[in-house]
Amino acid sequence: MANILEVDDLSMHYITKSSTVRAVEKVTFSIAEGETFGLVGESGCGKSTTARSLVRLLPEVGKIVGGSVRYKGQELTTMSDREIRGLRGKEIGMIFQDPMTSLNPVTTVRKQFFESLKREGMSKKEMEERAIELLRLVGIPEPANRMGNYVHEMSGGMRQRVMIAIALASQPRLLLADEPTTALDVTIQDQIICLLNDLREKLGMSILLVTHDLGVVNEMCHHVGVMYAGRIVEIADTRNLLHHPKHPYTVGLINSLPAENDTRARLEPIHGAPPNLAHEIVGCAFAPRCPFADEMCRTKAPNMQTLVGGHRVRCHHADPYDRTRVTDQDRNFAEELIASGSEQGANADKDAADALTPDITPKTKGGVA
């Protein structure tokens, strides 16, 4: 399936008179048409900044200093301000993190819909009908009566649904969803997850999901990238990443979750704190917090390496015996054997699965089964 979005070595820095904060550093990933791709990590790791950098929704001090962002083959980093504004909201929609601060508290739902729809050249009657249709689509009861409401008159779940409906007003092909379930109770979270999955299937759009919740990732995402200190440290399809993590940071995230039938007296936190991105980082950014770090980790930055099955990880010790490092020729040969259905192919399939089993095994699968 063709990629709708391709991000290659994207770097975004906050540049002030006193310092330069390397908020996003050489980030690379792609999203296929109709796919949901997740970005996960701790607060401050660069997830939301990455999403905003894609459409250049940045403060004045935020500068894209390198890399490429291609949407349907169009380079976004070199577009004029007018051209990028033409894509925002129309081709690329965005759900912001907090609807109470993102929706206008002094205008009605109707007026906020009209602001998004007026570029479509619709009459007021057509905009009204379209807005009611969208509110109905996202599950708002009595949508016609809600058009005159202000956001403070709605519950948190309703506000989030209104935000999603406005983001869908121009039928975008790509939706950037920044923590769409944050601060919602679990039942409303489940409703929003089901809603986004249904809309993706009905409308055929792609979604970039920014979240810290691995349970949400498990429910929604086809592929996922783990971010730490402004870089992606691991990318894989969701099942492989959650059940066969390769990076110690990913293992730490999974082990910090409570599990059903968990007999541990205490959860296992990731000790320490993320580095200050205003300071130069020598070696691996995770080394000060990593229980497996050695001198090479502290002095040499790891490169991203590709393992069997397309699993990519930025770690010196992801596979110390090189069992899963393969050339393109090896990979093609294994895929041909597996596709043949022969006994040798079955063994190759088993060997590939065994190779993906991590040297560091997570102790719990809470929320990700």
ChimeraX attribute file (.defattr): number of C-alpha atoms within 10 A of each C-alpha:
attribute: neighborCount
match mode: 1-to-1
recipient: residues
	/A:1	8
	/A:2	10
	/A:3	16
	/A:4	20
	/A:5	21
	/A:6	18
	/A:7	18
	/A:8	16
	/A:9	15
	/A:10	22
	/A:11	22
	/A:12	25
	/A:13	21
	/A:14	20
	/A:15	15
	/A:16	11
	/A:17	6
	/A:18	6
	/A:19	11
	/A:20	16
	/A:21	18
	/A:22	23
	/A:23	22
	/A:24	28
	/A:25	21
	/A:26	17
	/A:27	21
	/A:28	18
	/A:29	17
	/A:30	19
	/A:31	23
	/A:32	18
	/A:33	18
	/A:34	21
	/A:35	23
	/A:36	24
	/A:37	25
	/A:38	28
	/A:39	26
	/A:40	26
	/A:41	23
	/A:42	17
	/A:43	13
	/A:44	15
	/A:45	22
	/A:46	26
	/A:47	31
	/A:48	22
	/A:49	21
	/A:50	23
	/A:51	19
	/A:52	17
	/A:53	21
	/A:54	21
	/A:55	20
	/A:56	21
	/A:57	14
	/A:58	15
	/A:59	9
	/A:60	9
	/A:61	12
	/A:62	20
	/A:63	15
	/A:64	18
	/A:65	16
	/A:66	15
	/A:67	16
	/A:68	21
	/A:69	24
	/A:70	17
	/A:71	21
	/A:72	14
	/A:73	11
	/A:74	13
	/A:75	13
	/A:76	20
	/A:77	19
	/A:78	11
	/A:79	12
	/A:80	10
	/A:81	10
	/A:82	8
	/A:83	11
	/A:84	17
	/A:85	15
	/A:86	13
	/A:87	15
	/A:88	18
	/A:89	22
	/A:90	21
	/A:91	15
	/A:92	25
	/A:93	24
	/A:94	24
	/A:95	23
	/A:96	21
	/A:97	20
	/A:98	18
	/A:99	21
	/A:100	15
	/A:101	10
	/A:102	11
	/A:103	21
	/A:104	15
	/A:105	14
	/A:106	9
	/A:107	13
	/A:108	16
	/A:109	22
	/A:110	18
	/A:111	14
	/A:112	17
	/A:113	23
	/A:114	20
	/A:115	12
	/A:116	18
	/A:117	23
	/A:118	13
	/A:119	12
	/A:120	12
	/A:121	9
	/A:122	13
	/A:123	12
	/A:124	12
	/A:125	9
	/A:126	12
	/A:127	21
	/A:128	19
	/A:129	12
	/A:130	18
	/A:131	27
	/A:132	21
	/A:133	16
	/A:134	22
	/A:135	24
	/A:136	16
	/A:137	14
	/A:138	23
	/A:139	16
	/A:140	19
	/A:141	11
	/A:142	11
	/A:143	17
	/A:144	16
	/A:145	9
	/A:146	19
	/A:147	18
	/A:148	13
	/A:149	13
	/A:150	17
	/A:151	23
	/A:152	13
	/A:153	11
	/A:154	13
	/A:155	11
	/A:156	19
	/A:157	20
	/A:158	19
	/A:159	21
	/A:160	27
	/A:161	26
	/A:162	27
	/A:163	26
	/A:164	25
	/A:165	24
	/A:166	26
	/A:167	25
	/A:168	26
	/A:169	23
	/A:170	20
	/A:171	17
	/A:172	21
	/A:173	20
	/A:174	28
	/A:175	24
	/A:176	25
	/A:177	23
	/A:178	22
	/A:179	20
	/A:180	24
	/A:181	23
	/A:182	15
	/A:183	13
	/A:184	15
	/A:185	11
	/A:186	11
	/A:187	9
	/A:188	16
	/A:189	17
	/A:190	14
	/A:191	16
	/A:192	21
	/A:193	17
	/A:194	14
	/A:195	17
	/A:196	20
	/A:197	16
	/A:198	13
	/A:199	16
	/A:200	19
	/A:201	13
	/A:202	10
	/A:203	13
	/A:204	15
	/A:205	20
	/A:206	25
	/A:207	27
	/A:208	22
	/A:209	26
	/A:210	26
	/A:211	24
	/A:212	19
	/A:213	19
	/A:214	24
	/A:215	16
	/A:216	19
	/A:217	26
	/A:218	19
	/A:219	16
	/A:220	20
	/A:221	21
	/A:222	18
	/A:223	23
	/A:224	27
	/A:225	27
	/A:226	24
	/A:227	24
	/A:228	24
	/A:229	25
	/A:230	25
	/A:231	25
	/A:232	26
	/A:233	26
	/A:234	25
	/A:235	27
	/A:236	23
	/A:237	18
	/A:238	23
	/A:239	17
	/A:240	18
	/A:241	24
	/A:242	24
	/A:243	19
	/A:244	22
	/A:245	28
	/A:246	31
	/A:247	26
	/A:248	27
	/A:249	23
	/A:250	22
	/A:251	22
	/A:252	18
	/A:253	21
	/A:254	25
	/A:255	20
	/A:256	18
	/A:257	21
	/A:258	17
	/A:259	18
	/A:260	11
	/A:261	8
	/A:262	14
	/A:263	9
	/A:264	11
	/A:265	6
	/A:266	9
	/A:267	14
	/A:268	15
	/A:269	12
	/A:270	16
	/A:271	11
	/A:272	10
	/A:273	10
	/A:274	16
	/A:275	16
	/A:276	13
	/A:277	20
	/A:278	15
	/A:279	11
	/A:280	12
	/A:281	16
	/A:282	12
	/A:283	16
	/A:284	21
	/A:285	24
	/A:286	23
	/A:287	21
	/A:288	18
	/A:289	16
	/A:290	18
	/A:291	12
	/A:292	11
	/A:293	17
	/A:294	13
	/A:295	9
	/A:296	13
	/A:297	21
	/A:298	17
	/A:299	13
	/A:300	13
	/A:301	17
	/A:302	18
	/A:303	12
	/A:304	15
	/A:305	16
	/A:306	18
	/A:307	23
	/A:308	18
	/A:309	17
	/A:310	12
	/A:311	19
	/A:312	22
	/A:313	25
	/A:314	20
	/A:315	24
	/A:316	19
	/A:317	19
	/A:318	20
	/A:319	20
	/A:320	10
	/A:321	9
	/A:322	11
	/A:323	14
	/A:324	20
	/A:325	15
	/A:326	14
	/A:327	12
	/A:328	9
	/A:329	9
	/A:330	11
	/A:331	17
	/A:332	12
	/A:333	14
	/A:334	21
	/A:335	16
	/A:336	12
	/A:337	18
	/A:338	19
	/A:339	12
	/A:340	12
	/A:341	12
	/A:342	11
	/A:343	11
	/A:344	13
	/A:345	18
	/A:346	16
	/A:347	15
	/A:348	18
	/A:349	18
	/A:350	12
	/A:351	14
	/A:352	20
	/A:353	14
	/A:354	12
	/A:355	19
	/A:356	21
	/A:357	16
	/A:358	17
	/A:359	17
	/A:360	16
	/A:361	14
	/A:362	20
	/A:363	16
	/A:364	21
	/A:365	19
	/A:366	17
	/A:367	18
	/A:368	19
	/A:369	13
